[in-house]
């Protein structure tokens, strides 16, 4: 690993090709129920109508989104939340961060949380070890699929711009709305086609005159059978596209399967449409009060907002029951 991985299990290394360990590409696999869930505007998850979780089974793993959920609006982790995470680990309950963030944005998270746990990054396209600070596994889009997505979206939404996450980092087309962190590292710019020679763990598509929800609805009709389409921030006019069959839910399910953990033993927190498949899959799903309307309509339990330490409040209750 280029960052000096300390994991005894080994890793793929941030600078090495991002390829799946599976012999079959994720786009070839039959999609799981969680992967098939598509949060189209106006269409809600069936979380409220599914059977209740088996309360007799204790929680063995907590999966939480970061931005807007665990993190406060200023991007920090409160002392209360940090203490709750430390106590959670002491009880033996595993912690997994699930985020749209790429691995290069996870350094501050590892520092603010004292390097607790594993992370599922890029909406499920990457599994990242926070302690070793290295990529464990990755599930990129096929190049031919990414090219077709670009062709269709350019036709469906003229005037839009693309960005891409690859093993080499971030690149975008001129005019694409970027996170300030990407401006700070001076990303490569140019036509998106020139960057597709490297496997894309995530494509981003934005339009200055459309909302994220509006783009999501159009893109799902245009490329929904080619990729997982979602968004993680309604205030940014951009959507995110991952390999078909890859979401926070499918990668979390794969990670849990390797640990012998059943979905009914998972507690999940989220706030945005990209969290819906995970919230549908987990045995217990909780939204923070500041969540997207689709998420609030989908779950049966809501905690306090991210700025009021909503996740920490639930974890403290869980820790008290486990002690």
N, C-alpha and C positions, 0 to 999 in steps of 0.2 A: 504494500500500500504506500502511496506517495506521502502519506501523512504519518507513516511509521506505525502501522497497525499493531496493537498489543494483544489482539485476540488469539487465543490458542486454537480456536476453531478455524482460523484462516479467514480470508476475505478476498473480494474481487479487486479491491484497490480502486481508488477514485480515478486514477488515470488509465485504468485498463478497460478494454471493451465491455460495454454493458450488454450482456447477453444472459438469457435465462438458463438456469441449470437444467430445466426440463428438456427432454428431447423434442417435445412438440412446442411450437411457438404458441403463446397464449391466444393468438387470434384464431388458431386452429381448434382450440378446445371448445367443447360444448359449454355454453354459458350457464353458470349457476343461477338459481333464483335471485340471489342478491345482485349478481352482475346484470341480470336482465332488467332490474329496476331502473327506470328512467324518470327522473324528476321533472317532467314537463310542466310548464306553468299551467296551473289550474287542475293538475292531476296529482292527487296526494297518495302517499304510501298507505298501505293497509295495516300500519302498525296498530291502530286503535281496534281493529277487528280481529287481530290474531289472538290465539290462546295466550293467557298470561304465563309469564316465566315460572318455572318450577322453583318456588321459594325454598324448597327443602335443600336445594343445591347451593352451596356457598359460592361466593364470587372468588374466582381464582385469578382473574386477569381484568385489569382496567385499561380500556382504550379511550384516549381522549384527543380530540382535535386541539390545535394550539391557538392560532389567531382567532380572536373573538370568543374563545371558549375558555381555555386554561389561562391564556395570557390576558392581561389587562389591555385596555385600548391603547395605552402608550407602549405596548410591546414588552412589558416587564412581567416578571413573576413575583407576586406578593410574598412577603415573609410567611404569611399564613398558609399559602399554597405550597411553598417550599417545605414547610414543616409537615404538612399533610402528606406530601410525596415521600418524605423520609420515613414517616411513621408507617406508611403503606408498605414500603419495602421491608420494614422490620417485621411486619406480620407475615411475610412470605407471599403476599399477593403481587403478581407480576404487573408491570406497567409498560404500556406501549403508547407512544405518541403517534397520532395519525394526522398527516398534514399535506397540504398542497405544496408546501415549501420544498425546494430542491435541497440536496445535502449541503451545499455551500452556505445555506442560511441556518444550518443547525448548530454551528459552533456556539453562538450566544445562548442557544437553548440549553446545550450541554453544560455551559458555565452557570447559567441561572438556576438550573435544577440539580446542580452537583453531579452531572453526568449520569442521571438515573435512566435505566431502561433502554429499550429499543425504539426505533422510529420507523414508521412507514411513510415514505416521502413521495412527492409528486403524484398524489392521489392513488397510491398503490403501486406505482411503477418501480419503486426502489425500496428495499429494506436496508436500514442503516443502523449500525451499532454505535450508540452514543458514547459508550465508554472507550471503545477502540477507535472511534471516529473514522469508520471506513464503511464502504458499501458491502453488504453481505450478498445481495441478490438484486437483479434488475430485469424488467420485462418491457422492452422498448417496442415501439411501432415498427413494422416492416417499412422499408424505404418505399416500396411500390404503393403501399397503403397510404403513407404520408403524402406522396405525390398526388394521389387521387383525391385525398381530402383537400389539398390546396387547390386543385383544379375546380372541384365542386363548390367550395366556399367562395372562391373568387367569382364564380359565375352567379352564385346565389346572393352574395352580398358584395356588390362592387364598392370599391373604396376602402375595404378593410385591409388590415395589416397583420402579418404573422410574426411570431417569435418562436424560439425552439430551445428546449433543454436537451443537452447531449452530454456525453462523457467529458467533452472539452469545455463545458460550461454553457453560458447563455449567449444567444445571438438573436438579432431581430432586424426587421425591415425598417427603413427610415420612417419616422413618424409614429412608430408603435408606442403606445402608452406603457411606460415601464415603471417598475418599482424603483424608488430612489436608490436602493442598494445596488441595483444593476447599473445605474448611471455612474455610481461611484467606482465601479470596476471597469468602466469604459467597455461595454460589450461590443462584439463584432457586429457590423451592420452590412446589409446588402440584401439582394433578392433571396427569399427563403429557400429557393431551389438549390442554391449553391451550398447551403448548410446541411441538406438532407443526405449527403454522402455518409454522414455519421448517424448511427441509430438515434432516433428521437425518443426519449423517455416521456416527453410531453410536448405537444404543440399548443401554442396560445394564439387566439385570433381575436382581434378587437376592431371596433368601428367607432369613430368619434361621435356619431349621431344616433347610436343605438344603446340601449341599456343591456346589462348582462343577461337579464331575464329574456329580453327580446331576442338577443343573439342566440340564446340557448334554444329557444323554440324553433327558430329558423334552422339552426345547425343540426338539430336532431332530425328534422325532416330531410335535410340534404345529405348528411353523412352518418346518420344514426346506426346504420348497419355496418359501418366500417370501424367505428371507434366508440369509446365511452366518452360522452360529452357532458360537461358539467361546468359550474363556476363556484368560486369560493369567496367572492366579494361583489355584492350588488352595486357598490359605489364605483367600481371600475368597469368600464364598458368592454369587458374581455371574457372569453370562455376558455376552457381548458380541455384538451383532447388527449386521451391515453389509448393504449392498445385495447382492442375489443376483448371483453372479458376481464379487464383489469380495473379494479376499483379499491378503495380502502377496505371494502368488505371482503373481496376475494383474497387479497394478500393477507389480511388479518386472519381469515379462515385457514389459510395455508399455514401461517405461523402457529396458530392454536393447534391445528392438527398435529404438527410436529412435536408439540408439548403434551399431547393427550388431553387438551382442554376442550370441553364441549361449548357450543354457542350459549347454552343456558347458564354457563358459569362465567360469562363475560358481561361486564358493565361498561357501557359506551356513552360518551358525551359528545355532542356536536352542536353546530349552529347554522350550517349552510347546506345548500343542495348537494354539494359533494360528500356530505356526511350521511345522507339519507340511506344509501345501500348498507352502510355499516350499522346504522341505527336499526334498520329492519332486520339485520342478521343477528345482532347481539340479543342475548336473553333479556337484558334490562337496558332500556334506552332512555336517556335523560337529555333534555335540551336546556340550554341557558336561556334566561328571560329575554335576552337581546337577539334571539335567533331570527332567521329568515321566516316569513309567514308560512312557507311550505313545511318547514321543520316543526314549527309550533303546532301546525294542524296535524302533523303526523304522529307526534308522541303523546303519551298519556301522562307523562310526568315532566314538570318544568322546575328547575332550580333557579336561584338568583342569578343575576347577570354576571358577565365576566368581570366587570369592575367591582362587583360586590362579593367576589370569591365564591361564586356559586358552586364550582366543582369542589373546592376545598370543603365546603359545608357538607356535601354529600359524602366525601371521603372520610371526614371526621366521624360521621354516623357509622359508616362501614367499619372503620377501625375500632370504634367502641364495641360494636357487635362481635368483631373478630377476637377481641382481647379477653 
